[in-house]
Amino acid sequence: MGKGVLEVHLVDARGLSGTDFLAGKIDPYVIVQYRSQECKSSVARDQGRNPCWNEVFKFQINSSASSAQHKLILRIMDHDHFSSDDFLGEATIDVTDIISLGAEHGSYHLNAAKHSVVLADSTYHGEIKVGITFTAAKVEEDDEDFGGWKHRNFNE
């Protein structure tokens, strides 16, 4: 399928649901997950239901299976000082086509788009804006692959 780097541009969110009972405001952050890789955004302190992050996260992609599903999961959490953080919702983005097109053309960019934030029961709890780019790993031109062995040309 593709080897390279999946770059996720976390822009902002709008209309997030949830309240912090003690302070009345939410301090959202996002856990961005691709398979076993995970990144955490900064906490948008005192930004409430409409936080802005403008952060970029990179994930290494190394998949040879063309039938594999590639999903990006964004879990939005509320940072709490005196108790465990609260789950505000999540968005799931299928990035299979982005990786396929990037592998085919060298890179592929999906402009920042809005994705619904939902709870486990599929109820709408706002939206999150994310841009995604996949850049295929460059293959060295002097290398040829023969049954798992690399043959290098050293002609000058």
Salt bridges, closest charged atoms under 4 A:
GLU7 OE1 - LYS58 NZ 3.75
ASP12 OD2 - ARG14 NH2 3.37
GLU38 OE2 - ARG75 NH2 3.48
ASP85 OD2 - HIS79 ND1 3.87
GLU104 OE2 - HIS105 NE2 3.61
GLU127 OE2 - LYS114 NZ 3.68
GLU140 OE1 - ARG152 NH1 3.86
ASP143 OD1 - ARG152 NH1 3.58
